[in-house]
Amino acid sequence: MLPGRRSLTASPLTGLGGEAPVLAAPMAGGPTTPGLVVAAAGAGGLGFLAGGYRTAEVLGEQTARVRSAGAGFGVNLFVPNRVPVDPGAFRAFARAIAPEFRAYGLDTAETRVVEDDDHWADKLGLLLSSPVPVVSLTFGLPRPSVVAAFRRAGTLVVQTVRPAERTPDPFGPPGDRRPTAGQERTTAHMRTFRGIAHIAVVVRDMAASTDWYRRVLGFEPVGGATPGPVGAGHPRQIMRHADSRLVLAVHEPLRRSGDMFDASRTGLDLFSLAVADRDALEGWARHLDGLGVPRSPVRDAGYAEFVSVADPDGIAWELWAVKPGDRAGATAPPVLT
């Protein structure tokens, strides 16, 4: 036994030949080689090949080399994690670096935003057709159907890094937890949202309520009261909570009613759910249309675009996408993390 080596009787690594609580990390870009992974196994640990920044062909060659050495090992994959890019900021950056690149005969003016999924589909195909003992996942969670496919192939699934906005996961803890058939069917067809965009409340006295939310809950007014959306008859005061970044809109309708729920009644106005960007918003619109759910057109609120729907009791919901250039704006609803 190596000095300091401990028994891993209760560890999943035991079945993979691991005797020491040591993992050779999958350092993408070159540092983690097949030789390092084999050496880690020889020392009683477990090494991971880095699938990131490699094509499926190169990864296939590396897994074959480690497998031929008879070593237990794992493969790490980068899960696609789309991040919206502000086109204006991208173009400004391209202009700023243009002089440096001209010396190499490159024109950044022609550069465009490219979504790189790191050959995700090709690597899934490789590892499902030629399974490895362990697959670890970084930068996001795949669909439950992907985890289920790895399990059917006999692969242990490990979650290593997870974005804050995806925690907690509504379908249970990450990693090698088997989703139910119903969960797999649901997540395969549902769109997703990223958090709460803002909360709006209808009140009888906007000044008194604004003062209460400031004193009792710590919300601070952002600017002064405004007339609200054109034609809505909803003067409002935007408030923001500094620590949580939650935005509250206090509405005092010009016309109020006291009967069953509507958007003019004291109490709930609407719930607004943040989605990633305009593409995600249009995906939601297609989803609602496919279900036959009545919805509004995509509307422009200035700093954001949104789609409205109502539940069977008429309670309003919005899918809300803040425009990239306005994400730092004082009145822009945050994506909560």
N, C-alpha and C positions, 0 to 999 in steps of 0.2 A: 504494500500500500504506500502511496505517496504521503509525505508528511502533511498532516492536517486533513487528510481525506476522511470523509464521513460516509456512513452507510446511507443509501437512498432507497431504503426498503419501501417507503410509502410514496416514492416519487414516480411519476409517469416515465421518467428517464430510465428507470430500472429495466423496463422492457425493451429499451433501445440500446442496452449495453452500457449505460452510464453508471459509473461507480463514484465519481467525484462531483460535487456541486459546482461545476465549472462549465460555462457556456462560452464558446468562441463566437463573438458577435459577428453578424453579417454586415461588414463595412462595405457599402456600395462604392463602386468606382474603381476597384482594383485591389485594395489591401487584403481582403479575405480571399485566399486562393484555395483550390482543391487540396493543395499540400497542407495548408494550415488546418483545414477541416479534418483531414486524415490524422494529422498530428494530435489534434484535440481528442479525437476518438482513441488514439493510442495511449493517451495519458489518462483515460477513464472518463473524459468529459464528453460534451456533445458540441459539434461545430455546425454552423449554419452558413450555407452558401448565400451570397448576396444576389438576389434576382434583380434588384434595382439597377437601372442604367445599363442593362444588358438585353440583348435580343433573346428570343426563345431558343434560337439555334445555338448561341454561345452557352446559354444556361444548360441546354441539353447535353452539350459536350462535357461540361463541368460535372453535372450529376453522374454521367456515365463513368467518369474517371474516379469519383469518390466511391460510387457503388462497386466498381471493380476491385477496390481495395478492401471490400468487406466491412466498411465502417458504417456505424449508425450516424445519421446526419439529418439536418433539416434544411429547408430553403425559405428564405424571406422574400416576400413580395410587397411592392408598393401598391396599395389599393387606390384607384383613381379617386381624387378628391378635388373636384372642380372648384376653383376660386375665381369669382368674377374679377375682370380686369377693366379698369376705367380707360376707355380708348383715348381720351384726351391726355391723361397722365402718361400712357404708354407712348404716344406720339411725341410728347414733350421730352421724355427720357431718350427716345431714339434720336431726336435732334441734338440733345446735349452731348451724346457720345459720338455723333457723326464724325467730328474731326479726327478722333483717335482711330476710327475704323477706315477712313479714307486712305491712310498710309498702307493698308493691307488690301486695297482695291475693293473694299466692301462699302455698299451704300445702304445705310440703315433707314433711309427714307422709304425703301421698298419693303422693309420688315413688317410683318403682320403678326397679330396675336394668334398663337397656335396652342391648341389644347393637346397636351401630350399625356396619353394614358399608360406610357411605359410598356407598351405591347401587352397589356393586361390579358386580353382574350387569348393571344397566342400562348402565353405562359400558363394560363389555366388549362388550355388544351394539352400542353406538354405534361403538366403534373397530374392530370387526370388520366391520361393515356399511359403514362409511365410513372406511377405513384412513388413518392418518397415517404420516409417515416413520419416527418413532421413538416408542416407549413406554418410559418408565422406571418402575420399581417401587420403592416405599418401604415399609418396616416389615414386610416378609415376602416369602416366595417363593410364587408361585401354583403350581397343579398343572402338571406338564410339559405336559399337554394344552392349557393356556391359552397357554403359550409357543409350542407347535407351531402353534396356530391363528393367532397373530400372525405367525409366520414365513410361513405359507401365504398370509397377506394381504399379504405384502411389507413388513412392519414390522420394523425393527431393535429388539431388546429389550435394555434396559439395566437392570442391578440397581444401585440406589444405596445403600440402607440395608438391613442384614440383622441380625435378632436374633442375639445371641450363642449362644443355645441351638440355633440351626439351623446352626452352623458347626462342623466342615465338613459340607457337604451330601453325603449318601451317593450321590447320583446325578451328582456332578461339580460343577465350579465354577458359580456363578450366572451369570445374564445370558444372552447369546445363544448358548448351547451347545445343540445339537440332541440331545434325549434319544432313546434307541433306542425302537423300538416296544414291546419287552418292558418297558422301564422305565415307559413311559406306561401300559401295561396294569396293571403291578404297583401303581404309586402311585395309580392311579384307584380301586383296590379295597381297599388295605391301610389299617388304622388306623395311627396313629403314636404314638411315645412320646418323652419329652423328655429322657431321660438315665437315670442309675443312681440308684435310690432308696437302697439300702444293700447291703452285702455281708455275708453271714453265714457263719461258718466253724465247723465242729465240731472240737473238740480233746479231748485226753485229760486235760489239767490246766489248768483255766481260769485259775488264779492265775498259773501259769508262763507261759502264752501271753499273758495280758494284760500281764505285765511285759515280755515280748519285743516285742510290738507297740508298747508305749510307748517302750521304749529304742531299738529298731532303726528303726521307721518313724515315730515321732512321734505316734502316736495317744494321746489322753488319755481316761481313764475318765470317763463321765458318770454321776455318782451311784455307787451301789454295785451289786453283783450282785443280780439279781432272779430269782424263780422261773420267769419266762418265761410264755408263753401257758398258760392253764388246760388241764390234761390233756395237754400236749405232753411233759412230762418233760424239758424243756430249760432248766435254769438258764442264765442268760446275763448277760454284762457288755456294756453298750453303750459304745462308744468313738467318739470324734470327732476327725478331723484338722482342726486349726484353719485351715490355709491353703486346703486344697481343699474343706473342708466335707463330706468323705466320711465316712459313718457305717459303722462296723464293729460287728457283733454277734458276740461270741465265745460259742459255745454249748458246754456240756459235758453231753451227754445222760446221764441216769441209766442208760440201757441202751445199750451200744455193741456193734456186730458187726464182724467182720473179713472178711466175704464181699463179694460184688459190691455195687455202690452201693445205699445207701438213706440216709435222712435221719439215721441214727444213726451212720454211719461217719465216722471221723476223716478230715478233708479237706473237700470241698465239701458245703455244706448246700443252699443255693438261690441263685438270682440274682433280684433284684427290680428291675423297671424302673418308673421314675416316669412317671405320666401326669398330665395337667393338673388334672383335677378329677373329681367323681363322674359328670358327664355323659360325660366321655371314658372312664371306667372301664366304664360301662354300654354305650358304643359298642363297646368291646373284647369285652364279654360277648356282645353280639349277633353280632359278627364270628366269635368262636369257635363259637357255636351254629350259625351258618350253615355253618361248615366241618365240623361234626360232631365237634369236638374236646371231649373230656370236660373239665369245669372245675368248680371249686368254686362255691358261691353267693358273692355279694358279702359279704365278712366285715368286721366292724368290729374294728379293733385299738385303739380308743380315740382316738388322734391321727390315724388314717388308716383307709381302707377298701381292701380288696384282693380280687383274684381269683387263684386258683392254678390252674396247669396243669402237666402233666409231659410231657417229651419221650418218645420211644419207649424210652429206657433208664431211665426213671423219674426223671431229673434234674428237679428242681422249678424252676419259674419263677413269679414273681408280677408282676401289674400293680398298681401301688401308687399310690393317690391320697391325698396328705396333705390333711387337712381345712383349709379356709381359715383358721380361727381358731388353728390350731396350727402354722402354717408357721414361726414363729419359735421354737418350742419346742426345748429343748435336745436332746431325743431324737428329734425329728421328722426323718426322712430328707430331705436337701435335693434340689432339682432342680439337677443340676450344670450349669454354664454354661461 
